[in-house]
Amino acid sequence: MTTVQRVLPGPRAQALIARDAAVISPSYTRGYPLVMERGQGALVWDVDGNQFLDFTTGIAVTATGHTHPAVVQAIKDQAEKFIHMSGTDFYYAPQIEMAERLASVAPFGDDEAMVFFCNSGAEAIEAAAKLARYYTERGRFIAFLRGFHGRTMGALSFTASKYIQREDFFPLVPGITHVPYPNPYRPLLNDAGFADYGERIVDYIENEIFQTIVPAKEVAGILVEPIQGEGGYVVPPDGFLPALRRLCDKYDILLIVDEVQSGMGRTGKWWAVDHWGVQPDIVCSAKGIASGMPLGAMIARKKIMRTWAPGAHASTFGGNPVSCAAGIATFDLLKNGLIENAAKMGEYMMDKLRAIQDRHPSIGQVRGKGLMIGVEFVKDRETRAYAQELRNAVVDYAFTESLLILGCGTSTIRLIPPLNVDQATIDEALLLLERAIARAEEDYL
C-alpha cells in the first residue's frame, strides 16, 4: 500500500465535507477529514481513492473487519425475508437465536441469563439502570471518574469522561456518585497499607462514600467498565474487580459491567471481566456485537430480569431482525476463531509496541488486553506529564501516513484493529505509527 505522506483531504472529500457542514449537526466529533467510500477487512478507501489501514474499526465496532462475507450474506438473506417487525410486540427467530447465543456466554457462572435488546451502548446502560432500580427498589448508583457510558440523559449522568460531554445539560439524573477509577499509572489516592491499588479504591468506596449514604438501603448498583475505554484504555489492578464484587455481595448491590467497548471478544475473551474471573449481575453490550449493524444488548441474570412486568421497558427497533442476523454471523465468527486470534495478535502487537516504546521517549506506557490496546504519551517519563498536543499530532500524522487511529483519555491513542487482523497487517500499521510518532516528537519534544 502507499505509505508516502500526502495532502489530505482530496478534492472529492473536500466537496463532501463542505456539504456535510451545511446539514449535519456540529456536535459530531471528527478527528481528521476521512471521507470513506468502501472498506474490506482492515482496509479502507476514501472517495479520492486513497487507501488506509483501519485500526479504529468504527470505534471497536467492525469486529470482523469491513464487509466480512459471512456477515454481508446474513444481512442480505434476512433483508430479503423481512426487514422489521417489532420484537416488542411479536416474535421472530433471529432475535431469539441471538439471545440464545448471548445467554450461552453470559459470565454468570451457573445462573441462567436473559437478554433485552436495544440499538446502542447508551440504551443498554439506560436499560440496566432501570432494571437495577426496578429489582432493588433503590435509587442510588456508584460510577467512576473518567468513565464513559453514553450521551443520553441517563447514560450521560453516569459518564464522567470529559466536561464538554456534560456541560450545559444539567440537571442530570440525581443519585449518582463518582469515585476514582484505579489507574495504576496515575493513582489519585495514597495506597499505603494496600497490596493492590484496586483494593484501595474499593476501601475508599466503603469507608468514605458509604459513610454518607446507606448502601444496603439506597444503592441499587455499581456501574463499571472492566477496562476503561474513552477514559484512556486503562487496565485496572488485578485486585479491583474481585474486591468490587465482594463489596456488592456484602450490601446486596448489583454489579453492572459496561462491556460496550471491551466485550464481544475484543480483549481475547468474550468479556473483559473474564480475565479476572468476576461474575457480574448485568452486562451491557453493543459496538462489536453485530459487525456494524446497530444492535445493543442488556444481559442479566434470569432471576433479576424476570422480575419486571410487560411494558416496564421496551424498544421499537431493538433486536431488529437484520441486525440480529448480522449479530448471529458475528457471534459464530468470534466463537470459531476470532477471539482466539484477538488474544494471540494482541500479545504480538503489545510486544512490538514495547519495542517501539524503547525507541521513543514520548511513550509513557503501553497497556491493554487482546486487541484493546492503549499507548499513553508523556512530555517526560519521570514526571508523566500529559502530552495531549503530541498525542493529537500522532493521530493526525498517522492519517497522512495512511493509518487510521483514534485518541482516548487525555494523551492516549487506542489501537483497535479487527479481530481477524494478521501479523503482516500489524507490522505495516506499526511501521506507519512509528513514523507518525517520530514526526510528532520532532515537533513537540
TIZA-988182 format. One line per 4 residues: number of its first residue (from 1); their letters; for each residue z, y, x of C-alpha. Coordinates in nm, 2 decimals, padded with zeros to 4 digits, m for minus. Example, Ala and Ser with C-alpha at 12.3 -4.5 7.8 and 13.67 -1.06 7.14 Angstrom:
residues 2
1> as> 00.78/m00.45/01.23 | 00.71/m00.11/01.37
//
This chain:
residues 445
1> mttv> 00.00/00.00/00.00 | m00.04/00.36/00.10 | 00.26/00.50/00.29 | 00.13/00.83/00.41
5> qrvl> 00.31/01.14/00.29 | 00.13/01.31/00.00 | 00.14/01.62/m00.20 | 00.26/01.53/m00.55
9> pgpr> 00.21/01.55/m00.84 | m00.17/01.52/m00.86 | m00.39/01.73/m01.10 | m00.37/01.49/m01.39
13> aqal> 00.00/01.46/m01.36 | 00.04/01.84/m01.33 | m00.15/01.88/m01.66 | 00.06/01.63/m01.84
17> iard> 00.38/01.78/m01.71 | 00.27/02.12/m01.84 | 00.20/01.97/m02.19 | 00.54/01.79/m02.17
21> aavi> 00.72/02.12/m02.11 | 00.58/02.27/m02.43 | 00.71/01.99/m02.66 | 00.98/01.78/m02.50
25> spsy> 01.35/01.86/m02.50 | 01.46/02.03/m02.18 | 01.78/01.83/m02.19 | 01.60/01.54/m02.03
29> trgy> 01.67/01.50/m01.66 | 01.36/01.44/m01.45 | 01.44/01.39/m01.08 | 01.08/01.43/m00.95
33> plvm> 00.73/01.46/m01.10 | 00.62/01.10/m01.16 | 00.38/01.06/m01.45 | 00.34/00.68/m01.49
37> ergq> 00.03/00.52/m01.61 | 00.09/00.15/m01.56 | 00.32/m00.10/m01.38 | 00.31/m00.46/m01.27
41> galv> 00.61/m00.63/m01.11 | 00.77/m00.39/m00.87 | 00.46/m00.17/m00.85 | 00.39/00.15/m01.04
45> wdvd> 00.07/00.36/m01.06 | 00.07/00.72/m01.17 | m00.20/00.89/m01.37 | m00.38/01.01/m01.05
49> gnqf> m00.40/00.65/m00.91 | m00.11/00.68/m00.66 | 00.08/00.36/m00.61 | 00.46/00.33/m00.57
53> ldft> 00.73/00.07/m00.52 | 00.97/00.10/m00.81 | 01.33/00.05/m00.71 | 01.46/00.22/m01.03
57> tgia> 01.34/m00.03/m01.29 | 01.37/00.24/m01.56 | 01.75/00.27/m01.47 | 01.81/m00.11/m01.43
61> vtat> 01.61/m00.19/m01.75 | 01.29/m00.38/m01.65 | 01.49/m00.67/m01.50 | 01.19/m00.90/m01.49
65> ghth> 00.96/m00.63/m01.35 | 00.70/m00.44/m01.53 | 00.48/m00.63/m01.78 | 00.61/m00.97/m01.70
69> pavv> 00.35/m01.21/m01.86 | 00.61/m01.41/m02.05 | 00.77/m01.10/m02.19 | 00.44/m00.94/m02.29
73> qaik> 00.33/m01.27/m02.46 | 00.66/m01.29/m02.65 | 00.61/m00.93/m02.77 | 00.25/m01.00/m02.88
77> dqae> 00.34/m01.32/m03.06 | 00.62/m01.16/m03.26 | 00.43/m00.84/m03.34 | 00.16/m01.05/m03.50
81> kfih> 00.41/m01.21/m03.73 | 00.62/m00.91/m03.83 | 00.75/m00.60/m03.66 | 01.05/m00.51/m03.86
85> msgt> 01.28/m00.64/m04.13 | 01.63/m00.50/m04.10 | 01.88/m00.76/m03.98 | 02.15/m00.56/m04.16
89> dfyy> 02.01/m00.69/m04.49 | 01.81/m01.00/m04.42 | 01.78/m01.29/m04.18 | 01.52/m01.38/m03.92
93> apqi> 01.50/m01.64/m03.63 | 01.46/m01.41/m03.33 | 01.79/m01.22/m03.40 | 01.98/m01.55/m03.45
97> emae> 01.82/m01.71/m03.14 | 01.90/m01.41/m02.92 | 02.26/m01.40/m03.04 | 02.30/m01.77/m02.97
101> rlas> 02.18/m01.72/m02.61 | 02.42/m01.43/m02.55 | 02.71/m01.61/m02.71 | 02.64/m01.91/m02.48
105> vapf> 02.71/m01.70/m02.17 | 02.98/m01.47/m02.30 | 03.27/m01.45/m02.05 | 03.54/m01.55/m02.29
109> gdde> 03.64/m01.89/m02.15 | 03.70/m02.14/m02.43 | 03.68/m01.87/m02.70 | 03.36/m01.85/m02.91
113> amvf> 03.16/m01.53/m02.93 | 02.98/m01.33/m03.20 | 02.72/m01.06/m03.15 | 02.65/m00.72/m03.31
117> fcns> 02.30/m00.59/m03.22 | 02.21/m00.22/m03.18 | 01.95/m00.02/m02.99 | 02.12/00.11/m02.68
121> gaea> 02.42/00.11/m02.45 | 02.57/00.41/m02.62 | 02.55/00.24/m02.95 | 02.71/m00.08/m02.81
125> ieaa> 03.00/00.14/m02.69 | 03.03/00.30/m03.03 | 03.04/m00.04/m03.19 | 03.30/m00.17/m02.95
129> akla> 03.53/00.13/m03.01 | 03.50/00.09/m03.39 | 03.57/m00.28/m03.37 | 03.87/m00.23/m03.14
133> ryyt> 04.02/00.03/m03.38 | 03.95/m00.19/m03.68 | 04.10/m00.50/m03.53 | 04.41/m00.35/m03.37
137> ergr> 04.48/m00.07/m03.62 | 04.55/00.16/m03.33 | 04.37/00.48/m03.23 | 04.40/00.55/m02.86
141> fiaf> 04.19/00.43/m02.56 | 04.21/00.44/m02.18 | 03.89/00.52/m01.99 | 03.82/00.61/m01.63
145> lrgf> 03.72/00.92/m01.44 | 03.35/00.92/m01.33 | 03.27/00.66/m01.58 | 02.95/00.69/m01.79
149> hgrt> 02.93/00.52/m02.13 | 02.66/00.72/m02.31 | 02.59/01.05/m02.48 | 02.65/01.00/m02.85
153> mgal> 02.97/01.18/m02.95 | 03.20/00.87/m02.94 | 03.05/00.73/m02.62 | 03.05/01.08/m02.47
157> sfta> 03.42/01.10/m02.53 | 03.47/00.81/m02.30 | 03.23/00.95/m02.05 | 03.37/01.14/m01.75
161> skyi> 03.08/01.14/m01.51 | 02.95/01.50/m01.49 | 03.08/01.81/m01.66 | 02.72/01.90/m01.77
165> qred> 02.72/01.60/m02.00 | 03.03/01.72/m02.19 | 03.01/02.10/m02.16 | 02.98/02.28/m02.49
169> ffpl> 03.02/01.97/m02.70 | 03.39/02.00/m02.78 | 03.58/01.89/m02.97 | 03.51/01.53/m02.88
173> vpgi> 03.68/01.22/m03.02 | 04.05/01.25/m02.96 | 04.29/01.00/m02.82 | 04.10/00.90/m02.50
177> thvp> 04.30/00.93/m02.18 | 04.11/00.92/m01.85 | 04.26/00.78/m01.53 | 04.12/00.74/m01.18
181> ypnp> 03.88/00.46/m01.11 | 03.98/00.27/m00.79 | 03.72/00.38/m00.54 | 03.84/00.23/m00.20
185> yrpl> 03.61/00.47/m00.01 | 03.76/00.78/m00.18 | 04.11/00.70/m00.31 | 04.28/00.96/m00.52
189> lnda> 04.63/00.81/m00.53 | 04.86/00.70/m00.25 | 04.86/00.32/m00.24 | 05.16/00.28/m00.02
193> gfad> 05.35/m00.03/m00.12 | 05.05/m00.20/m00.28 | 04.84/m00.46/m00.11 | 04.54/m00.36/m00.33
197> yger> 04.44/m00.01/m00.44 | 04.32/m00.15/m00.77 | 04.67/m00.27/m00.85 | 04.79/00.08/m00.76
201> ivdy> 04.57/00.22/m01.03 | 04.69/m00.02/m01.29 | 05.05/00.05/m01.19 | 04.97/00.42/m01.25
205> iene> 04.85/00.35/m01.60 | 05.16/00.15/m01.69 | 05.43/00.36/m01.52 | 05.28/00.71/m01.56
209> ifqt> 05.03/00.72/m01.86 | 05.23/00.47/m02.07 | 05.54/00.69/m02.03 | 05.38/00.95/m02.27
213> ivpa> 05.21/00.71/m02.52 | 05.33/00.39/m02.67 | 05.08/00.12/m02.56 | 05.18/m00.16/m02.79
217> keva> 05.16/00.07/m03.09 | 04.89/00.32/m03.01 | 04.64/00.19/m02.75 | 04.35/m00.01/m02.90
221> gilv> 04.15/m00.08/m02.59 | 04.08/m00.01/m02.22 | 03.71/00.06/m02.16 | 03.60/00.00/m01.80
225> epiq> 03.28/m00.05/m01.60 | 03.34/m00.36/m01.38 | 03.12/m00.17/m01.12 | 03.08/00.20/m01.19
229> gegg> 02.72/00.29/m01.25 | 02.64/00.66/m01.28 | 02.97/00.74/m01.11 | 02.83/00.61/m00.78
233> yvvp> 02.78/00.23/m00.78 | 03.15/00.19/m00.69 | 03.27/m00.17/m00.65 | 03.65/m00.18/m00.72
237> pdgf> 03.90/m00.37/m00.51 | 03.94/m00.74/m00.59 | 04.28/m00.69/m00.75 | 04.18/m00.43/m01.00
241> lpal> 04.02/m00.62/m01.29 | 04.27/m00.91/m01.28 | 04.56/m00.66/m01.29 | 04.39/m00.47/m01.58
245> rrlc> 04.36/m00.80/m01.77 | 04.73/m00.87/m01.72 | 04.82/m00.52/m01.84 | 04.61/m00.56/m02.15
249> dkyd> 04.78/m00.90/m02.22 | 05.12/m00.75/m02.18 | 05.07/m00.49/m02.45 | 04.81/m00.67/m02.67
253> illi> 04.54/m00.42/m02.58 | 04.17/m00.52/m02.59 | 03.99/m00.52/m02.26 | 03.64/m00.38/m02.32
257> vdev> 03.39/m00.40/m02.04 | 03.08/m00.18/m02.02 | 02.82/m00.41/m01.87 | 02.53/m00.20/m01.99
261> qsgm> 02.41/m00.14/m01.63 | 02.59/m00.42/m01.44 | 02.52/m00.71/m01.68 | 02.23/m00.94/m01.76
265> grtg> 02.22/m01.08/m01.40 | 02.19/m00.75/m01.22 | 02.48/m00.84/m00.98 | 02.38/m01.20/m00.92
269> kwwa> 02.59/m01.33/m01.21 | 02.55/m01.30/m01.58 | 02.82/m01.04/m01.59 | 02.98/m00.83/m01.32
273> vdhw> 03.33/m00.94/m01.44 | 03.23/m01.30/m01.35 | 03.27/m01.20/m00.98 | 03.65/m01.16/m01.04
277> gvqp> 03.70/m01.44/m01.29 | 03.82/m01.20/m01.56 | 03.77/m01.27/m01.93 | 03.74/m00.95/m02.14
281> divc> 03.77/m00.93/m02.51 | 03.45/m00.73/m02.58 | 03.13/m00.69/m02.37 | 02.88/m00.41/m02.41
285> sakg> 02.53/m00.49/m02.30 | 02.19/m00.31/m02.31 | 01.94/m00.19/m02.04 | 01.82/m00.52/m01.87
289> iasg> 01.87/m00.72/m02.19 | 01.50/m00.71/m02.30 | 01.29/m00.60/m02.01 | 01.23/m00.25/m02.15
293> mplg> 01.23/m00.31/m02.53 | 01.51/m00.11/m02.70 | 01.80/m00.35/m02.76 | 02.17/m00.34/m02.72
297> amia> 02.45/m00.58/m02.80 | 02.82/m00.57/m02.85 | 02.96/m00.92/m02.78 | 03.32/m01.00/m02.89
301> rkki> 03.55/m01.29/m02.92 | 03.49/m01.45/m03.26 | 03.85/m01.41/m03.36 | 03.81/m01.03/m03.32
305> mrtw> 03.45/m00.99/m03.46 | 03.50/m01.20/m03.77 | 03.78/m00.97/m03.90 | 03.56/m00.68/m04.00
309> apga> 03.41/m00.67/m04.35 | 03.05/m00.65/m04.46 | 02.95/m00.28/m04.44 | 03.21/m00.19/m04.18
313> hast> 02.93/m00.14/m03.93 | 02.56/m00.19/m03.93 | 02.23/m00.07/m03.78 | 01.88/m00.04/m03.94
317> fggn> 01.69/m00.11/m03.62 | 01.95/m00.31/m03.42 | 01.82/m00.65/m03.33 | 01.46/m00.56/m03.41
321> pvsc> 01.26/m00.88/m03.41 | 01.01/m00.77/m03.14 | 01.30/m00.65/m02.92 | 01.48/m00.98/m02.97
325> aagi> 01.16/m01.18/m02.88 | 01.15/m00.98/m02.56 | 01.52/m01.05/m02.51 | 01.48/m01.42/m02.56
329> atfd> 01.20/m01.43/m02.30 | 01.40/m01.22/m02.06 | 01.71/m01.43/m02.10 | 01.52/m01.75/m02.03
333> llkn> 01.37/m01.60/m01.71 | 01.71/m01.49/m01.60 | 01.86/m01.83/m01.66 | 01.58/m02.01/m01.49
337> glie> 01.59/m01.85/m01.15 | 01.61/m01.47/m01.16 | 01.98/m01.44/m01.15 | 01.99/m01.68/m00.85
341> naak> 01.72/m01.47/m00.69 | 01.92/m01.15/m00.75 | 02.22/m01.29/m00.56 | 02.00/m01.41/m00.27
345> mgey> 01.79/m01.10/m00.24 | 02.09/m00.87/m00.29 | 02.26/m01.03/00.01 | 01.94/m00.99/00.21
349> mmdk> 01.90/m00.63/00.12 | 02.26/m00.54/00.19 | 02.23/m00.69/00.54 | 01.91/m00.48/00.61
353> lrai> 02.08/m00.17/00.47 | 02.38/m00.21/00.70 | 02.14/m00.23/01.00 | 01.98/00.10/00.88
357> qdrh> 02.33/00.24/00.85 | 02.39/00.17/01.22 | 02.09/00.39/01.30 | 02.17/00.68/01.06
361> psig> 02.49/00.88/01.08 | 02.44/01.02/00.73 | 02.51/00.68/00.57 | 02.88/00.66/00.50
365> qvrg> 02.89/00.34/00.31 | 02.66/00.06/00.17 | 02.81/m00.12/m00.13 | 02.72/m00.34/m00.42
369> kglm> 02.68/m00.68/m00.56 | 02.35/m00.86/m00.62 | 02.07/m00.61/m00.68 | 02.31/m00.33/m00.79
373> igve> 02.34/m00.15/m00.45 | 02.46/00.20/m00.37 | 02.42/00.39/m00.04 | 02.65/00.69/m00.01
377> fvkd> 02.55/00.98/00.22 | 02.81/01.20/00.40 | 02.79/01.50/00.63 | 03.04/01.33/00.86
381> retr> 03.16/00.97/00.86 | 03.51/01.07/00.97 | 03.57/01.33/00.70 | 03.35/01.16/00.44
385> ayaq> 03.24/01.50/00.32 | 02.98/01.47/00.04 | 02.62/01.52/00.14 | 02.46/01.60/m00.20
389> elrn> 02.18/01.81/m00.07 | 02.09/01.54/00.19 | 02.10/01.27/m00.08 | 01.87/01.48/m00.31
393> avvd> 01.63/01.52/m00.02 | 01.63/01.14/00.04 | 01.53/01.09/m00.32 | 01.26/01.35/m00.31
397> yaft> 01.12/01.24/00.03 | 01.12/00.88/m00.08 | 00.89/00.98/m00.37 | 00.64/01.13/m00.12
401> esll> 00.67/00.81/00.08 | 00.57/00.60/m00.22 | 00.92/00.47/m00.31 | 01.09/00.54/m00.64
405> ilgc> 01.47/00.56/m00.63 | 01.74/00.74/m00.82 | 02.07/00.91/m00.73 | 02.41/00.85/m00.88
409> gtst> 02.76/00.98/m00.82 | 02.78/01.30/m00.60 | 02.59/01.18/m00.30 | 02.48/00.82/m00.35
413> irli> 02.14/00.66/m00.41 | 02.11/00.34/m00.61 | 01.87/00.06/m00.53 | 01.79/m00.15/m00.84
417> ppln> 01.46/m00.34/m00.80 | 01.35/m00.60/m01.05 | 01.55/m00.93/m01.03 | 01.23/m01.12/m00.92
421> vdqa> 01.18/m00.90/m00.61 | 01.09/m01.08/m00.29 | 01.18/m01.02/00.08 | 00.84/m00.87/00.17
425> tide> 00.88/m00.61/m00.11 | 01.24/m00.53/00.00 | 01.12/m00.49/00.36 | 00.85/m00.25/00.26
429> alll> 01.08/m00.05/00.04 | 01.35/m00.01/00.31 | 01.08/00.09/00.56 | 00.99/00.38/00.33
433> lera> 01.35/00.46/00.26 | 01.44/00.48/00.63 | 01.15/00.73/00.67 | 01.29/00.94/00.39
437> iara> 01.64/00.93/00.54 | 01.52/01.03/00.88 | 01.34/01.33/00.73 | 01.65/01.43/00.53
441> eedy> 01.87/01.40/00.84 | 01.64/01.62/01.03 | 01.67/01.89/00.76 | 02.04/01.87/00.67
445> l> 02.24/01.72/00.97
//
